[in-house]
């Protein structure tokens, strides 16, 4: 497994452990990216592939553990289609069913899409049917991952399941799913294809988004806030700023997020000590009319 890019004899290669290794023209391993490769399209593709291949096993483990807890019947076809899913199911103690679960209606059941990368990486995604066709169209328009198989799983989507990004962005904008997905892909190409989070690059992307598709801005600010929070260290300060900007963008564009989801976000960032005083005060002002008016009552502003 691996992918290699070269510029003027300098190379970058994705190794089996998903680490990116740089070498000079003499083959000596370098400790940091040489300027000949920095911010090149090839290296961005490589890091985007690295992120995709890293996230897929993590998401599969989380889902398999949830299925194990719920006693969900999982079709054998999923384990046979993707070794990542097979390992996740084994680790979670989920025995795939030889006879697949009875199909559910399209909107409440997951459909499986298997994509293959030119380097023979295989990845099977489980998608809500309403989102799958948008993913298929996007993948077909890109030069890397290609759709090779699709099958119904019969697995019902739990109503309380939180959608991952960008599906939650698509769900929040019915009728604009394709536009939301394309914006997410362009955004991801700019940000996730970098070896590390560069605030200046993220801010440039957000400035462009604020001009071209401001309705999507809060979701992208939240996504960057999450990435910075996960990165830790000095990025924690960035997370605080992006979280605050996301809430301000919601107010500016009159976006109405789900209250339970919003409460959970405030709690998460509070637990990490990543809430600005201004954000807390703004939230208190939002909640004050409800408290004064009694349960379920929102006073006029």
MIDOSE-1310 file (N, C-alpha, C; in nm, 2 decimals, decimal comma, always signed):
residues 301
xxxx	+0,09/-0,12/+0,00/+0,00/+0,00/+0,00/+0,09/+0,12/+0,00; +0,05/+0,23/-0,07/+0,12/+0,35/-0,06/+0,10/+0,43/-0,19; +0,13/+0,55/-0,18/+0,12/+0,64/-0,29/+0,24/+0,74/-0,29; +0,30/+0,76/-0,40/+0,42/+0,84/-0,40/+0,41/+0,95/-0,50
xxxx	+0,46/+1,07/-0,46/+0,46/+1,19/-0,54/+0,61/+1,24/-0,54; +0,65/+1,29/-0,66/+0,78/+1,34/-0,67/+0,79/+1,47/-0,74; +0,87/+1,56/-0,69/+0,89/+1,69/-0,76/+1,04/+1,72/-0,75; +1,11/+1,74/-0,86/+1,25/+1,77/-0,87/+1,33/+1,66/-0,78
xxxx	+1,29/+1,54/-0,78/+1,37/+1,44/-0,71/+1,33/+1,42/-0,57; +1,25/+1,52/-0,51/+1,20/+1,51/-0,37/+1,07/+1,43/-0,38; +1,05/+1,34/-0,28/+0,94/+1,25/-0,28/+0,86/+1,26/-0,15; +0,73/+1,23/-0,17/+0,64/+1,21/-0,05/+0,56/+1,08/-0,07
xxxx	+0,56/+1,00/+0,03/+0,49/+0,87/+0,01/+0,41/+0,83/+0,13; +0,29/+0,78/+0,11/+0,20/+0,74/+0,22/+0,23/+0,59/+0,24; +0,28/+0,56/+0,36/+0,32/+0,42/+0,39/+0,21/+0,34/+0,46; +0,24/+0,22/+0,49/+0,14/+0,12/+0,54/+0,08/+0,17/+0,67
xxxx	+0,15/+0,24/+0,75/+0,10/+0,29/+0,88/+0,03/+0,43/+0,87; +0,01/+0,47/+0,74/-0,06/+0,60/+0,71/+0,02/+0,72/+0,75; +0,16/+0,70/+0,76/+0,24/+0,81/+0,79/+0,30/+0,86/+0,65; +0,32/+0,99/+0,64/+0,37/+1,05/+0,52/+0,52/+1,06/+0,54
xxxx	+0,60/+1,00/+0,45/+0,75/+1,01/+0,46/+0,80/+1,09/+0,34; +0,89/+1,18/+0,37/+0,95/+1,27/+0,27/+1,10/+1,23/+0,25; +1,15/+1,23/+0,13/+1,29/+1,20/+0,10/+1,35/+1,30/+0,00; +1,48/+1,32/+0,01/+1,54/+1,41/-0,08/+1,59/+1,33/-0,20
xxxx	+1,65/+1,39/-0,31/+1,68/+1,32/-0,43/+1,78/+1,20/-0,40; +1,85/+1,20/-0,29/+1,94/+1,09/-0,26/+1,88/+0,98/-0,18; +1,75/+1,00/-0,15/+1,67/+0,89/-0,08/+1,68/+0,91/+0,07; +1,74/+1,01/+0,12/+1,75/+1,03/+0,26/+1,61/+1,08/+0,32
xxxx	+1,57/+1,02/+0,43/+1,44/+1,06/+0,49/+1,46/+1,19/+0,55; +1,36/+1,28/+0,53/+1,36/+1,42/+0,58/+1,26/+1,43/+0,70; +1,29/+1,52/+0,79/+1,20/+1,53/+0,91/+1,08/+1,62/+0,89; +1,09/+1,70/+0,78/+0,98/+1,79/+0,75/+0,96/+1,80/+0,60
xxxx	+0,85/+1,85/+0,56/+0,82/+1,86/+0,41/+0,91/+1,96/+0,35; +0,98/+1,92/+0,24/+1,07/+2,02/+0,17/+0,98/+2,12/+0,09; +1,04/+2,24/+0,07/+0,96/+2,34/+0,01/+0,92/+2,31/-0,14; +1,00/+2,22/-0,20/+0,96/+2,17/-0,34/+0,83/+2,10/-0,34
xxxx	+0,79/+2,04/-0,23/+0,66/+1,97/-0,22/+0,55/+2,04/-0,15; +0,59/+2,14/-0,07/+0,49/+2,21/+0,01/+0,38/+2,27/-0,07; +0,26/+2,24/-0,02/+0,13/+2,29/-0,08/+0,11/+2,26/-0,23; +0,17/+2,15/-0,27/+0,15/+2,10/-0,41/+0,02/+2,02/-0,41
xxxx	-0,04/+2,01/-0,53/-0,16/+1,94/-0,55/-0,14/+1,79/-0,51; -0,03/+1,73/-0,55/+0,00/+1,59/-0,53/+0,00/+1,56/-0,38; +0,07/+1,64/-0,30/+0,08/+1,62/-0,16/-0,06/+1,64/-0,09; -0,14/+1,74/-0,14/-0,27/+1,76/-0,08/-0,36/+1,64/-0,11
xxxx	-0,35/+1,58/-0,23/-0,42/+1,46/-0,25/-0,38/+1,35/-0,16; -0,25/+1,34/-0,13/-0,20/+1,23/-0,05/-0,25/+1,25/+0,09; -0,25/+1,37/+0,15/-0,30/+1,39/+0,28/-0,45/+1,37/+0,29; -0,52/+1,41/+0,19/-0,67/+1,39/+0,19/-0,70/+1,24/+0,19
xxxx	-0,62/+1,16/+0,11/-0,63/+1,01/+0,11/-0,60/+0,96/+0,25; -0,50/+1,01/+0,31/-0,46/+0,97/+0,45/-0,57/+0,99/+0,55; -0,64/+1,11/+0,54/-0,74/+1,14/+0,63/-0,86/+1,05/+0,61; -0,89/+1,02/+0,48/-1,01/+0,93/+0,45/-0,98/+0,79/+0,50
xxxx	-0,86/+0,74/+0,48/-0,83/+0,61/+0,52/-0,82/+0,59/+0,67; -0,79/+0,70/+0,74/-0,78/+0,70/+0,89/-0,92/+0,71/+0,95; -1,01/+0,79/+0,89/-1,14/+0,81/+0,94/-1,23/+0,69/+0,92; -1,21/+0,62/+0,81/-1,30/+0,51/+0,78/-1,30/+0,40/+0,89
xxxx	-1,18/+0,35/+0,93/-1,18/+0,25/+1,04/-1,24/+0,31/+1,17; -1,21/+0,43/+1,20/-1,26/+0,49/+1,33/-1,42/+0,49/+1,33; -1,47/+0,54/+1,22/-1,62/+0,54/+1,21/-1,68/+0,40/+1,20; -1,61/+0,31/+1,14/-1,66/+0,17/+1,14/-1,66/+0,11/+1,28
xxxx	-1,56/+0,14/+1,36/-1,56/+0,09/+1,50/-1,67/+0,14/+1,58; -1,69/+0,27/+1,57/-1,80/+0,34/+1,64/-1,93/+0,27/+1,61; -1,96/+0,26/+1,48/-2,08/+0,21/+1,43/-2,10/+0,06/+1,47; -2,00/-0,02/+1,46/-2,00/-0,16/+1,49/-2,03/-0,18/+1,64
xxxx	-1,97/-0,10/+1,73/-2,00/-0,10/+1,87/-2,15/-0,07/+1,90; -2,20/+0,03/+1,83/-2,34/+0,07/+1,85/-2,43/-0,04/+1,81; -2,40/-0,11/+1,70/-2,48/-0,23/+1,65/-2,47/-0,34/+1,75; -2,35/-0,36/+1,81/-2,34/-0,47/+1,91/-2,43/-0,44/+2,03
xxxx	-2,43/-0,32/+2,08/-2,51/-0,28/+2,19/-2,66/-0,29/+2,16; -2,70/-0,26/+2,04/-2,84/-0,26/+2,00/-2,89/-0,40/+1,95; -2,79/-0,49/+1,93/-2,83/-0,62/+1,88/-2,88/-0,61/+1,73; -2,82/-0,52/+1,65/-2,86/-0,50/+1,52/-2,81/-0,62/+1,43
xxxx	-2,89/-0,67/+1,34/-2,85/-0,77/+1,24/-2,78/-0,70/+1,13; -2,66/-0,74/+1,10/-2,58/-0,68/+0,99/-2,56/-0,78/+0,88; -2,57/-0,74/+0,76/-2,56/-0,84/+0,65/-2,41/-0,88/+0,62; -2,40/-1,01/+0,59/-2,26/-1,06/+0,56/-2,20/-0,98/+0,44
xxxx	-2,28/-0,93/+0,35/-2,23/-0,86/+0,24/-2,14/-0,74/+0,28; -2,16/-0,68/+0,39/-2,08/-0,57/+0,44/-1,94/-0,62/+0,48; -1,93/-0,73/+0,55/-1,80/-0,78/+0,59/-1,73/-0,83/+0,46; -1,80/-0,88/+0,37/-1,73/-0,93/+0,25/-1,69/-0,82/+0,15
xxxx	-1,75/-0,71/+0,16/-1,72/-0,60/+0,07/-1,60/-0,52/+0,12; -1,57/-0,52/+0,25/-1,47/-0,42/+0,30/-1,40/-0,48/+0,42; -1,27/-0,50/+0,42/-1,20/-0,56/+0,53/-1,20/-0,48/+0,65; -1,22/-0,34/+0,64/-1,23/-0,25/+0,75/-1,35/-0,29/+0,83
xxxx	-1,46/-0,30/+0,76/-1,59/-0,34/+0,83/-1,58/-0,48/+0,89; -1,51/-0,57/+0,82/-1,50/-0,71/+0,88/-1,43/-0,71/+1,01; -1,32/-0,63/+1,02/-1,24/-0,62/+1,14/-1,32/-0,55/+1,25; -1,39/-0,44/+1,22/-1,47/-0,37/+1,31/-1,58/-0,46/+1,37
xxxx	-1,64/-0,53/+1,29/-1,75/-0,62/+1,33/-1,69/-0,73/+1,42; -1,58/-0,79/+1,39/-1,52/-0,89/+1,47/-1,48/-0,84/+1,61; -1,42/-0,72/+1,61/-1,37/-0,66/+1,73/-1,49/-0,63/+1,82; -1,61/-0,59/+1,76/-1,73/-0,55/+1,84/-1,81/-0,68/+1,88
xxxx	-1,77/-0,79/+1,83/-1,85/-0,91/+1,86/-1,98/-0,93/+1,78; -1,98/-0,86/+1,66/-2,10/-0,87/+1,58/-2,09/-0,98/+1,48; -2,18/-1,08/+1,48/-2,17/-1,19/+1,38/-2,26/-1,15/+1,26; -2,20/-1,13/+1,14/-2,28/-1,09/+1,03/-2,38/-1,20/+0,99
xxxx	-2,50/-1,16/+0,95/-2,60/-1,26/+0,91/-2,59/-1,30/+0,77; -2,59/-1,43/+0,75/-2,59/-1,49/+0,61/-2,71/-1,44/+0,53; -2,82/-1,44/+0,59/-2,94/-1,39/+0,53/-2,96/-1,24/+0,57; -2,95/-1,15/+0,48/-2,96/-1,00/+0,52/-3,09/-0,97/+0,58
xxxx	-3,09/-0,86/+0,67/-3,21/-0,81/+0,73/-3,31/-0,78/+0,62; -3,44/-0,79/+0,66/-3,55/-0,75/+0,56/-3,53/-0,61/+0,53; -3,54/-0,58/+0,40/-3,53/-0,44/+0,35/-3,63/-0,35/+0,42; -3,59/-0,23/+0,46/-3,68/-0,13/+0,51/-3,71/-0,03/+0,40
xxxx	-3,79/+0,07/+0,43/-3,82/+0,17/+0,33/-3,69/+0,25/+0,31; -3,68/+0,31/+0,19/-3,56/+0,38/+0,14/-3,51/+0,49/+0,24; -3,60/+0,56/+0,30/-3,56/+0,68/+0,37/-3,51/+0,65/+0,51; -3,54/+0,53/+0,56/-3,50/+0,49/+0,70/-3,40/+0,38/+0,70
xxxx	-3,35/+0,33/+0,59/-3,26/+0,22/+0,59/-3,13/+0,27/+0,52; -3,02/+0,21/+0,57/-2,89/+0,25/+0,51/-2,86/+0,17/+0,38; -2,80/+0,24/+0,29/-2,76/+0,17/+0,16/-2,61/+0,17/+0,16; -2,54/+0,07/+0,11/-2,40/+0,06/+0,11/-2,35/+0,09/-0,03
xxxx	-2,24/+0,17/-0,03/-2,17/+0,21/-0,16/-2,02/+0,17/-0,14; -1,97/+0,09/-0,23/-1,83/+0,05/-0,23/-1,76/+0,13/-0,33; -1,65/+0,20/-0,29/-1,57/+0,28/-0,38/-1,42/+0,22/-0,38; -1,36/+0,23/-0,49/-1,22/+0,19/-0,51/-1,13/+0,30/-0,55
xxxx	-1,02/+0,31/-0,49/-0,92/+0,41/-0,52/-0,82/+0,36/-0,63; -0,76/+0,44/-0,71/-0,66/+0,39/-0,81/-0,55/+0,30/-0,75; -0,52/+0,33/-0,62/-0,42/+0,25/-0,55/-0,47/+0,12/-0,49; -0,60/+0,08/-0,53/-0,66/-0,04/-0,48/-0,71/-0,03/-0,34
xxxx	-0,72/+0,08/-0,28/-0,79/+0,10/-0,15/-0,94/+0,08/-0,18; -1,00/+0,01/-0,09/-1,15/-0,01/-0,10/-1,21/+0,04/+0,02; -1,32/+0,11/+0,00/-1,40/+0,17/+0,11/-1,54/+0,16/+0,09; -1,62/+0,10/+0,18/-1,76/+0,09/+0,17/-1,82/+0,19/+0,27
xxxx	-1,90/+0,28/+0,22/-1,97/+0,38/+0,31/-2,12/+0,34/+0,32; -2,17/+0,36/+0,44/-2,31/+0,34/+0,47/-2,38/+0,47/+0,47; -2,48/+0,49/+0,38/-2,54/+0,62/+0,36/-2,69/+0,61/+0,36; -2,75/+0,71/+0,40/-2,90/+0,72/+0,39/-2,93/+0,73/+0,24
xxxx	-3,03/+0,67/+0,19/-3,06/+0,66/+0,05/-3,07/+0,80/-0,01; -3,13/+0,89/+0,07/-3,15/+1,03/+0,01/-3,02/+1,10/-0,01; -2,91/+1,06/+0,06/-2,79/+1,12/+0,04/-2,70/+1,04/-0,07; -2,73/+0,92/-0,08/-2,64/+0,83/-0,16/-2,62/+0,88/-0,30
xxxx	-2,74/+0,92/-0,36/-2,73/+0,96/-0,50/-2,64/+1,08/-0,52; -2,64/+1,17/-0,42/-2,55/+1,29/-0,43/-2,40/+1,25/-0,42; -2,38/+1,15/-0,33/-2,24/+1,10/-0,32/-2,20/+1,04/-0,45; -2,28/+0,96/-0,51/-2,25/+0,89/-0,63/-2,22/+0,98/-0,74
xxxx	-2,30/+1,09/-0,76/-2,27/+1,19/-0,86/-2,14/+1,26/-0,84; -2,11/+1,29/-0,71/-1,99/+1,36/-0,68/-1,87/+1,27/-0,71; -1,87/+1,15/-0,67/-1,76/+1,06/-0,69/-1,74/+1,04/-0,84; -1,84/+1,02/-0,92/-1,83/+1,00/-1,06/-1,76/+1,12/-1,13
xxxx	-1,77/+1,24/-1,07/-1,71/+1,36/-1,13/-1,57/+1,38/-1,08; -1,52/+1,30/-0,99/-1,38/+1,31/-0,94/-1,29/+1,21/-1,00; -1,17/+1,23/-1,00/-1,07/+1,14/-1,07/-1,02/+1,02/-0,98; -1,05/+1,03/-0,85/-0,99/+0,93/-0,77/-1,08/+0,81/-0,73
xxxx	-1,17/+0,82/-0,63/-1,26/+0,71/-0,59/-1,36/+0,68/-0,70; -1,38/+0,55/-0,73/-1,48/+0,51/-0,83/-1,58/+0,42/-0,76; -1,71/+0,44/-0,79/-1,81/+0,35/-0,74/-1,81/+0,22/-0,81; -1,80/+0,11/-0,74/-1,79/-0,03/-0,80/-1,90/-0,12/-0,76
xxxx	-1,97/-0,09/-0,64/-2,08/-0,18/-0,60/-2,18/-0,10/-0,51; -2,30/-0,15/-0,51/-2,40/-0,09/-0,42/-2,50/-0,20/-0,38; -2,54/-0,20/-0,25/-2,63/-0,30/-0,21/-2,71/-0,24/-0,09; -2,83/-0,29/-0,07/-2,91/-0,26/+0,05/-2,87/-0,33/+0,17
xxxx	-2,87/-0,27/+0,28/-2,83/-0,34/+0,41/-2,95/-0,38/+0,49; -3,06/-0,31/+0,47/-3,18/-0,34/+0,56/-3,17/-0,29/+0,70; -3,06/-0,22/+0,73/-3,03/-0,17/+0,86/-3,10/-0,03/+0,88; -3,19/-0,03/+0,97/-3,27/+0,09/+1,00/-3,18/+0,20/+1,07
xxxx	-3,19/+0,32/+1,03/-3,12/+0,43/+1,09/-3,18/+0,47/+1,22; -3,11/+0,46/+1,33/-3,17/+0,50/+1,46/-3,21/+0,65/+1,45; -3,32/+0,69/+1,50/-3,37/+0,82/+1,49/-3,28/+0,92/+1,57; -3,21/+0,87/+1,67/-3,13/+0,96/+1,75/-2,99/+0,97/+1,71
xxxx	-2,96/+0,90/+1,59/-2,82/+0,90/+1,55/-2,78/+1,04/+1,49; -2,67/+1,09/+1,54/-2,62/+1,22/+1,49/-2,55/+1,19/+1,36; -2,59/+1,26/+1,26/-2,52/+1,25/+1,13/-2,38/+1,31/+1,13; -2,29/+1,24/+1,06/-2,16/+1,30/+1,05/-2,16/+1,41/+0,94
xxxx	-2,05/+1,48/+0,94/-2,03/+1,59/+0,84/-1,97/+1,52/+0,72; -2,02/+1,55/+0,60/-2,11/+1,66/+0,56/-2,26/+1,62/+0,55; -2,30/+1,50/+0,59/-2,44/+1,46/+0,58/-2,53/+1,55/+0,66; -2,48/+1,59/+0,78/-2,57/+1,68/+0,86/-2,59/+1,81/+0,79
xxxx	-2,49/+1,86/+0,71/-2,51/+1,98/+0,64/-2,61/+1,96/+0,53; -2,61/+1,85/+0,46/-2,71/+1,82/+0,36/-2,85/+1,81/+0,42; -2,86/+1,74/+0,53/-2,99/+1,73/+0,60/-3,05/+1,86/+0,64; -2,96/+1,95/+0,67/-3,01/+2,08/+0,72/-3,05/+2,17/+0,61
xxxx	-3,02/+2,13/+0,48/-3,06/+2,22/+0,37/-3,13/+2,13/+0,26; -3,25/+2,08/+0,29/-3,33/+2,01/+0,20/-3,35/+2,08/+0,06; -3,33/+2,01/-0,05/-3,34/+2,07/-0,18/-3,21/+2,13/-0,22; -3,12/+2,14/-0,13/-2,98/+2,19/-0,17/-2,87/+2,10/-0,13
xxxx	-2,91/+1,97/-0,13/-2,81/+1,87/-0,08/-2,69/+1,86/-0,17; -2,70/+1,87/-0,30/-2,59/+1,86/-0,39/-2,50/+1,98/-0,37; -2,56/+2,10/-0,36/-2,48/+2,22/-0,34/-2,40/+2,21/-0,21; -2,47/+2,16/-0,10/-2,40/+2,15/+0,03/-2,28/+2,05/+0,02
xxxx	-2,30/+1,94/-0,05/-2,20/+1,84/-0,06/-2,08/+1,89/-0,14; -2,11/+1,96/-0,25/-2,00/+2,02/-0,33/-1,92/+2,12/-0,25; -1,99/+2,20/-0,18/-1,93/+2,30/-0,09/-1,84/+2,23/+0,01; -1,89/+2,12/+0,07/-1,81/+2,05/+0,16/-1,69/+1,99/+0,10
xxxx	-1,70/+1,94/-0,02/-1,59/+1,87/-0,09/-1,48/+1,98/-0,12; -1,52/+2,09/-0,17/-1,43/+2,20/-0,20/-1,36/+2,25/-0,08; -1,44/+2,26/+0,03/-1,38/+2,30/+0,16/-1,28/+2,20/+0,21; -1,32/+2,07/+0,20/-1,23/+1,97/+0,24/-1,10/+1,96/+0,16
xxxx	-1,11/+1,99/+0,03/-0,99/+1,98/-0,05/-0,89/+2,09/-0,01; -0,95/+2,21/+0,03/-0,86/+2,31/+0,08/-0,80/+2,29/+0,22; -0,88/+2,23/+0,31/-0,83/+2,22/+0,45/-0,78/+2,08/+0,48; -0,86/+1,97/+0,45/-0,82/+1,84/+0,49/-0,70/+1,79/+0,42
xxxx	-0,67/+1,85/+0,30/-0,56/+1,80/+0,22/-0,42/+1,86/+0,27; -0,42/+1,93/+0,38/-0,30/+1,99/+0,44/-0,24/+1,90/+0,54; -0,11/+1,90/+0,56/-0,04/+1,82/+0,66/-0,09/+1,86/+0,80; -0,12/+1,99/+0,82/-0,17/+2,04/+0,95/-0,26/+2,15/+0,92
xxxx	-0,33/+2,19/+1,03/-0,43/+2,30/+1,01/-0,36/+2,44/+1,00; -0,38/+2,50/+0,90/-0,32/+2,64/+0,88/-0,44/+2,74/+0,89; -0,43/+2,82/+0,99/-0,54/+2,91/+1,02/-0,56/+3,01/+0,90; -0,45/+3,05/+0,84/-0,47/+3,15/+0,73/-0,54/+3,08/+0,61
xxxx	-0,51/+2,96/+0,58/-0,58/+2,89/+0,47/-0,72/+2,87/+0,51; -0,75/+2,83/+0,63/-0,89/+2,81/+0,67/-0,97/+2,94/+0,66; -0,91/+3,05/+0,71/-0,98/+3,17/+0,70/-1,00/+3,22/+0,56; -0,91/+3,19/+0,47/-0,93/+3,23/+0,33/-1,05/+3,15/+0,27
xxxx	-1,06/+3,02/+0,30/-1,17/+2,94/+0,26/-1,30/+2,99/+0,31; -1,30/+3,02/+0,44/-1,42/+3,07/+0,50/-1,47/+3,20/+0,45; -1,37/+3,29/+0,42/-1,41/+3,42/+0,36/-1,47/+3,40/+0,22; -1,42/+3,30/+0,14/-1,48/+3,27/+0,01/-1,62/+3,22/+0,03
xxxx	-1,64/+3,13/+0,13/-1,77/+3,07/+0,16/-1,87/+3,17/+0,20; -1,82/+3,26/+0,28/-1,91/+3,37/+0,33/-1,97/+3,45/+0,22; -1,90/+3,46/+0,11/-1,94/+3,54/-0,01/-2,02/+3,45/-0,10; -1,99/+3,33/-0,12/-2,05/+3,24/-0,22/-2,17/+3,17/-0,17
xxxx	-2,16/+3,12/-0,04/-2,27/+3,04/+0,01/-2,28/+3,06/+0,16; -2,32/+3,18/+0,21/-2,32/+3,21/+0,35/-2,41/+3,12/+0,43; -2,51/+3,06/+0,37/-2,60/+2,97/+0,45/-2,53/+2,85/+0,50; -2,42/+2,82/+0,44/-2,34/+2,70/+0,49/-2,23/+2,74/+0,59
xxxx	-2,21/+2,87/+0,61/-2,10/+2,91/+0,69/-2,09/+2,86/+0,83; -2,21/+2,86/+0,91/-2,20/+2,81/+1,05/-2,15/+2,67/+1,06; -2,19/+2,58/+0,97/-2,15/+2,44/+0,97/-2,01/+2,42/+0,95; -1,95/+2,50/+0,86/-1,81/+2,49/+0,83/-1,72/+2,55/+0,95
xxxx	-1,77/+2,65/+1,01/-1,70/+2,71/+1,12/-1,70/+2,61/+1,24; -1,81/+2,53/+1,26/-1,81/+2,43/+1,36/-1,72/+2,32/+1,32; -1,71/+2,28/+1,20/-1,62/+2,17/+1,16/-1,48/+2,21/+1,18; -1,44/+2,33/+1,15/-1,30/+2,37/+1,18/-1,28/+2,38/+1,33
xxxx	-1,38/+2,43/+1,41/-1,36/+2,43/+1,55/-1,34/+2,29/+1,61; -1,41/+2,19/+1,56/-1,39/+2,05/+1,60/-1,25/+2,00/+1,57; -1,20/+2,03/+1,45/-1,07/+1,99/+1,40/-0,96/+2,05/+1,49; -0,98/+2,18/+1,52/-0,88/+2,25/+1,61/-0,88/+2,19/+1,75
xxxx	-1,00/+2,16/+1,80/-1,01/+2,11/+1,94/-0,95/+1,97/+1,94; -0,96/+1,89/+1,84/-0,90/+1,76/+1,84/-0,75/+1,77/+1,83; -0,70/+1,87/+1,76/-0,56/+1,89/+1,74/-0,49/+1,93/+1,87; -0,56/+2,00/+1,96/-0,51/+2,04/+2,09/-0,40/+2,14/+2,08
xxxx	-0,33/+2,16/+2,19/-0,22/+2,25/+2,19/-0,26/+2,40/+2,16; -0,18/+2,46/+2,08/-0,21/+2,60/+2,05/-0,34/+2,61/+1,96; -0,38/+2,50/+1,90/-0,50/+2,51/+1,82/-0,63/+2,52/+1,91; -0,62/+2,50/+2,04/-0,73/+2,52/+2,13/-0,78/+2,66/+2,12
xxxx	-0,69/+2,76/+2,11/-0,73/+2,90/+2,10/-0,81/+2,92/+1,97; -0,76/+2,85/+1,86/-0,83/+2,86/+1,74/-0,98/+2,81/+1,75; -0,99/+2,69/+1,82/-1,12/+2,63/+1,84/-1,21/+2,73/+1,91; -1,17/+2,80/+2,01/-1,25/+2,89/+2,08/-1,30/+3,00/+1,99
xxxx	-1,21/+3,05/+1,90/-1,25/+3,15/+1,81/-1,35/+3,11/+1,71; -1,33/+2,99/+1,65/-1,42/+2,94/+1,55/-1,55/+2,90/+1,60; -1,56/+2,85/+1,73/-1,69/+2,82/+1,79/-1,77/+2,95/+1,81; -1,70/+3,05/+1,85/-1,77/+3,18/+1,87/-1,82/+3,23/+1,74
xxxx	-1,74/+3,22/+1,64/-1,77/+3,27/+1,50/-1,89/+3,19/+1,45; -1,90/+3,06/+1,48/-2,01/+2,98/+1,43/-2,14/+3,03/+1,49; -2,14/+3,06/+1,62/-2,26/+3,10/+1,68/-2,30/+3,24/+1,63; -2,20/+3,33/+1,61/-2,23/+3,46/+1,56/-2,29/+3,45/+1,42
xxxx	-2,24/+3,36/+1,34/-2,29/+3,34/+1,20/-2,43/+3,29/+1,20; -2,46/+3,20/+1,30/-2,60/+3,15/+1,31/-2,70/+3,27/+1,33; -2,66/+3,36/+1,42/-2,74/+3,47/+1,45/-2,75/+3,57/+1,33; -2,64/+3,59/+1,26/-2,64/+3,68/+1,15/-2,72/+3,63/+1,04
xxxx	-2,72/+3,50/+1,01/-2,79/+3,44/+0,90/-2,92/+3,38/+0,94; -2,96/+3,40/+1,06/-3,09/+3,35/+1,11/-3,10/+3,20/+1,10; -2,99/+3,13/+1,12/-2,99/+2,98/+1,12/-3,04/+2,93/+1,26; -3,13/+2,83/+1,25/-3,19/+2,78/+1,38/-3,15/+2,64/+1,40
xxxx	-3,03/+2,62/+1,47/-2,99/+2,48/+1,49/-3,08/+2,41/+1,59; -3,07/+2,28/+1,59/-3,14/+2,20/+1,69/-3,09/+2,23/+1,83; -3,19/+2,26/+1,92/-3,15/+2,31/+2,05/-3,07/+2,20/+2,13; -3,11/+2,07/+2,12/-3,04/+1,97/+2,19/-2,89/+1,96/+2,14
xxxx	-2,88/+1,97/+2,01/-2,75/+1,96/+1,95/-2,66/+2,08/+1,99; -2,72/+2,20/+2,00/-2,65/+2,32/+2,04/-2,61/+2,31/+2,18; -2,70/+2,26/+2,27/-2,67/+2,25/+2,41/-2,55/+2,15/+2,43; -2,55/+2,04/+2,35/-2,44/+1,95/+2,36/-2,31/+2,01/+2,31
xxxx	-2,31/+2,09/+2,21/-2,19/+2,16/+2,17/-2,13/+2,25/+2,27; -2,22/+2,33/+2,33/-2,17/+2,42/+2,44/-2,11/+2,34/+2,55; -2,18/+2,22/+2,59/-2,13/+2,14/+2,70/-1,99/+2,08/+2,66; -1,97/+2,04/+2,54/-1,84/+1,98/+2,49/-1,73/+2,08/+2,50
xxxx	-1,76/+2,20/+2,45/-1,65/+2,30/+2,45/-1,63/+2,35/+2,59; -1,73/+2,35/+2,67/-1,71/+2,39/+2,81/-1,62/+2,29/+2,89; -1,65/+2,16/+2,86/-1,57/+2,06/+2,92/-1,42/+2,07/+2,89; -1,39/+2,12/+2,77/-1,25/+2,13/+2,72/-1,20/+2,27/+2,76
xxxx	-1,27/+2,35/+2,83/-1,23/+2,49/+2,86/-1,21/+2,57/+2,74; -1,30/+2,55/+2,64/-1,28/+2,62/+2,51/-1,40/+2,71/+2,47; -1,45/+2,78/+2,57/-1,56/+2,87/+2,55/-1,51/+3,01/+2,59; -1,53/+3,10/+2,50/-1,50/+3,24/+2,52/-1,60/+3,31/+2,61
xxxx	-1,56/+3,40/+2,69/-1,66/+3,47/+2,78/-1,77/+3,53/+2,70; -1,74/+3,59/+2,59/-1,84/+3,65/+2,50/-1,94/+3,55/+2,45; -1,90/+3,43/+2,42/-1,99/+3,33/+2,37/-2,08/+3,28/+2,49; -2,03/+3,27/+2,61/-2,12/+3,24/+2,72/-2,22/+3,34/+2,75
xxxx	-2,18/+3,47/+2,74/-2,27/+3,58/+2,77/-2,38/+3,59/+2,66; -2,34/+3,56/+2,54/-2,44/+3,57/+2,43/-2,54/+3,45/+2,44; -2,49/+3,34/+2,49/-2,59/+3,22/+2,51/-2,68/+3,25/+2,63; -2,63/+3,32/+2,73/-2,71/+3,35/+2,84/-2,82/+3,45/+2,80
xxxx	-2,79/+3,54/+2,71/-2,89/+3,64/+2,67/-3,00/+3,57/+2,59; -2,96/+3,46/+2,51/-3,05/+3,39/+2,43/-3,15/+3,31/+2,52; -3,10/+3,26/+2,63/-3,18/+3,18/+2,72/-3,26/+3,26/+2,82; -3,22/+3,38/+2,85/-3,29/+3,46/+2,95/-3,43/+3,48/+2,92
xxxx	-3,48/+3,51/+2,80/-3,62/+3,53/+2,78/-3,70/+3,40/+2,81; -3,64/+3,29/+2,78/-3,72/+3,16/+2,81/-3,73/+3,14/+2,95; -3,63/+3,17/+3,03/-3,64/+3,15/+3,17/-3,74/+3,25/+3,23; -3,74/+3,37/+3,18/-3,83/+3,47/+3,23/-3,97/+3,44/+3,20
xxxx	-3,99/+3,39/+3,08/-4,13/+3,36/+3,03/-4,18/+3,23/+3,07; -4,10/+3,14/+3,13/-4,15/+3,01/+3,18/-4,12/+2,91/+3,07; -4,13/+2,78/+3,11/-4,10/+2,67/+3,01/-4,18/+2,69/+2,88; -4,11/+2,67/+2,77/-4,17/+2,67/+2,64/-4,21/+2,81/+2,59
xxxx	-4,18/+2,92/+2,67/-4,23/+3,05/+2,63/-4,10/+3,13/+2,60; -4,11/+3,19/+2,48/-4,00/+3,28/+2,44/-4,05/+3,42/+2,43; -4,00/+3,51/+2,51/-4,05/+3,65/+2,51/-4,00/+3,72/+2,38; -4,08/+3,82/+2,34/-4,05/+3,89/+2,22/-3,92/+3,97/+2,25
x	-3,83/+3,98/+2,14/-3,71/+4,05/+2,16/-3,73/+4,20/+2,14
